[in-house]
Amino acid sequence: MTHTARIAVIGAGAWGTALALQAARAGAEVSLWARNPAAMSAGRVMPRLPGYALPSGIAVSDVMPRQADLILLACPMQHLRVTARNVPPCAPMIACCKGIEQATGLMPLQVLGELFPHSVLGVLSGPNFAHEIATGQPAAAVLASADRTQARRLADLLTTPAFRLYASDDPTGVQLGGAAKNVIAIAAGAAIGAKLGENARAALITRSIAELSRLSHALGGRPETLSGLAGIGDLLLTCTGAASRNYRLGLAIGQGTPAQQAADALEGVAEGRATAPALLQLARQHGVSTPVIATVTSLLAGTIDMDDASQLLLSRPVGHEFA
């Protein structure tokens, strides 16, 4: 008799709710941990993902799971540590958040590794908007763990024909791509908001991949991972899609709105705000030049304006493309 996988999703925001729907679509028995399950409407709709009713087979609760085959941690990066420390380590744990912990400069699996040194850990990332995953539209992502066989086994628990979940054994590169894409999306939005043109946006995205490849290599990841779903795939989506909060933040800044005011106007968190300074510090610790990330960090801090940002990037020496 085939065992029905038990998947616990921690976090009932838009992404966590979408992952719960996908897990149910994959045939799993699903539990969704919500800080406030009473916020779910009578029609079983979670407030952060309106318009998508949860099937009755998804159990919504504020009690942490004690039995599962897979745990998906879908809380914001800056809340990962405080949320995860309350999760019983009863199954492999997959970080489904993107970013760097601002207080420590650690990536998701480094945070989880401190809390659960003996658990199987992985990270899920890729070009995925929650509302499209919720409806079952075609998409692809990558699940990375130190053991490629383990990564493939865990990915199979969530994979369906319309949600193609590839396996990777480069969690460092996957985490870096997931973190950095939010920062680069702010830059791309700012370029469009300031009417610098599509050429400028394409150049920003492409040169960002170059600096991320250098940083990935310095951190022990593989530069080619940045050419995959967690790198260029996520960048293409986040830097061009109007549903991206980070892109919309950059767009408003490029149009002249102060960064804090632009962030306050968003529904939800633009993770790139917290990630930019943490990522810049990480790059400097490893002696890696990241001019796009540095410029976005200064722009968010309000120490430069869009004219300064353009001048900083356009005045850089032009060398060999792959030097």
Residue pairs with C-beta under 8 A, 6 or more apart in sequence:
4 27
4 28
4 29
5 26
5 27
5 28
5 29
5 69
5 70
5 157
6 28
6 29
6 30
6 31
6 65
6 67
6 68
6 69
6 70
6 91
7 23
7 28
7 29
7 30
7 31
7 68
7 69
7 70
7 71
7 72
7 157
7 158
8 30
8 31
8 33
8 65
8 68
8 70
8 71
8 72
8 91
9 16
9 19
9 20
9 23
9 30
9 31
9 32
9 33
9 72
9 74
10 16
10 33
10 64
10 71
10 72
10 73
10 74
10 75
10 83
10 84
10 87
11 33
11 34
11 73
11 74
11 75
11 83
11 96
12 20
12 32
12 33
12 34
12 35
12 37
12 40
12 46
12 48
12 60
13 48
13 49
13 74
13 75
13 76
13 268
14 48
14 49
14 130
14 131
14 268
15 74
15 96
15 130
16 32
16 72
16 74
16 75
16 96
17 32
17 46
17 48
17 49
17 52
17 54
17 130
17 134
18 49
18 52
18 128
18 130
18 131
18 133
18 134
19 72
19 74
19 96
19 133
19 158
20 30
20 32
20 54
20 58
21 52
21 54
21 55
21 58
21 133
21 134
21 136
22 133
22 134
22 136
22 158
22 160
22 163
23 30
23 72
23 157
23 158
24 30
24 55
24 57
24 58
25 136
25 160
25 163
26 157
26 158
26 159
26 160
26 163
28 70
28 157
28 158
29 57
30 57
30 58
30 59
31 58
31 59
31 60
31 61
31 65
31 68
32 54
32 58
32 59
32 60
32 61
33 61
33 62
33 63
33 64
33 65
34 40
34 46
34 60
34 61
34 62
35 62
36 62
37 60
37 61
37 62
39 46
39 47
40 46
40 47
40 54
40 60
41 47
43 53
44 53
44 54
44 55
44 56
44 60
45 51
45 52
45 53
45 54
46 52
46 54
46 60
48 268
49 130
49 131
49 134
51 131
52 131
52 134
52 135
54 60
64 86
64 87
64 88
65 71
65 87
65 88
65 90
66 88
66 90
67 90
68 90
68 91
69 91
69 92
69 157
70 91
70 92
70 94
70 154
70 157
70 158
71 87
71 90
71 91
71 92
71 93
71 94
72 94
72 96
72 124
73 80
73 83
73 84
73 87
73 93
73 94
73 95
73 96
73 97
73 108
73 112
74 96
74 97
75 83
75 84
75 97
76 97
76 99
76 269
76 271
77 97
77 98
77 99
77 100
77 101
77 108
77 179
77 271
77 274
77 275
78 99
78 101
78 102
78 269
78 271
78 274
80 95
80 97
80 101
80 108
80 111
80 112
81 101
81 111
81 115
84 93
84 111
84 112
84 115
84 116
85 115
87 93
89 116
89 118
89 119
92 119
92 120
92 121
92 122
92 150
92 154
93 112
93 116
93 119
93 120
93 121
93 122
94 121
94 122
94 123
94 124
94 143
94 154
95 108
95 109
95 111
95 112
95 121
95 122
95 123
95 124
95 175
96 123
96 124
97 108
97 271
98 108
98 125
98 175
98 178
98 179
98 181
98 182
98 271
98 275
99 108
99 178
99 179
99 182
99 271
99 274
99 275
99 278
100 106
100 107
100 179
100 274
100 275
100 278
100 279
100 282
101 107
101 111
101 278
102 274
102 275
102 277
102 278
104 111
105 278
105 281
105 282
105 285
106 114
107 172
107 175
107 176
107 179
108 123
108 175
109 121
109 122
109 123
109 171
109 175
112 119
112 121
113 121
120 145
120 147
120 150
120 154
121 145
121 146
121 171
122 143
122 144
122 145
122 150
122 151
122 154
122 171
123 143
123 144
123 145
123 171
123 174
123 175
123 178
124 141
124 142
124 143
124 144
124 158
124 165
125 141
125 142
125 144
125 174
125 175
125 177
125 178
125 229
125 230
125 234
126 139
126 140
126 141
126 142
126 229
126 230
126 233
126 234
127 139
127 140
127 141
127 229
127 233
127 234
127 236
127 237
127 238
128 139
128 141
128 237
129 237
129 241
129 243
129 244
131 243
132 139
133 139
133 163
136 160
136 162
136 163
137 162
138 162
138 163
138 164
139 162
139 163
139 164
140 163
140 164
140 165
140 166
140 229
140 233
141 163
141 164
141 165
141 166
141 229
142 165
142 166
142 167
142 168
142 174
142 228
142 229
142 230
143 151
143 154
143 155
143 158
143 165
143 166
143 167
143 168
144 151
144 167
144 168
144 169
144 170
144 171
144 173
144 174
144 175
144 230
145 151
145 154
145 167
145 168
145 169
145 171
146 169
146 171
147 169
148 167
148 168
148 169
151 167
151 168
151 169
152 167
155 165
155 166
155 167
156 165
158 165
159 165
166 228
166 229
168 174
168 225
168 228
168 230
170 221
170 222
170 225
172 216
172 219
172 220
172 221
173 216
173 221
173 222
173 223
173 224
173 225
173 226
173 230
173 231
174 221
174 225
174 230
176 212
176 215
176 216
176 219
176 221
176 225
176 226
177 212
177 216
177 225
177 226
177 228
177 230
177 231
177 234
177 235
178 230
178 234
179 271
179 275
179 279
180 208
180 212
180 215
180 275
180 279
180 293
181 231
181 234
181 235
181 238
181 239
181 246
182 238
182 246
182 270
182 271
182 272
182 275
183 246
183 272
183 275
183 276
183 279
183 292
183 293
183 296
183 297
184 204
184 205
184 208
184 235
184 238
184 239
184 292
184 293
184 296
185 235
185 238
185 239
185 244
185 246
185 247
185 250
185 272
186 246
186 247
186 249
186 250
186 253
186 270
186 272
186 273
186 276
186 296
186 299
186 300
187 204
187 208
187 250
187 292
187 295
187 296
188 201
188 204
188 205
188 238
188 239
188 240
188 247
188 250
189 239
189 244
189 246
189 247
189 248
189 249
189 250
189 251
189 252
189 253
189 254
190 250
190 251
190 253
190 254
190 296
190 299
190 306
190 309
191 197
191 200
191 201
191 204
191 250
191 254
192 198
192 201
192 250
192 251
192 254
193 250
193 251
193 252
193 253
193 254
193 255
194 254
194 255
194 306
194 310
195 254
196 254
196 310
201 239
201 240
204 239
204 292
204 313
205 235
205 236
205 239
207 291
207 292
208 235
208 292
208 293
209 226
209 227
209 231
209 232
209 235
210 321
210 322
211 283
211 288
211 289
211 290
211 291
211 292
211 293
212 226
212 231
212 290
213 223
213 226
214 223
214 288
214 289
214 290
215 282
215 283
215 286
215 288
215 290
216 222
216 223
216 225
216 226
217 223
218 283
218 286
218 287
218 288
219 282
219 286
225 231
226 232
237 244
238 244
238 246
238 247
239 247
240 247
241 247
242 248
245 266
245 267
245 268
245 269
245 270
246 270
246 271
246 272
248 266
248 270
249 259
249 262
249 263
249 266
249 270
249 272
249 273
252 261
252 262
252 265
253 259
253 262
253 299
253 300
253 306
254 306
256 306
257 265
258 302
259 273
259 299
259 300
259 301
259 302
260 302
263 270
263 273
272 296
273 300
276 293
276 296
276 297
276 300
277 297
277 300
277 301
279 290
279 293
280 290
280 293
280 294
280 297
283 289
283 290
283 293
291 312
291 313
291 316
292 313
295 304
295 309
295 312
295 313
298 304
298 308
298 309
298 312
299 305
299 306
299 309
304 312
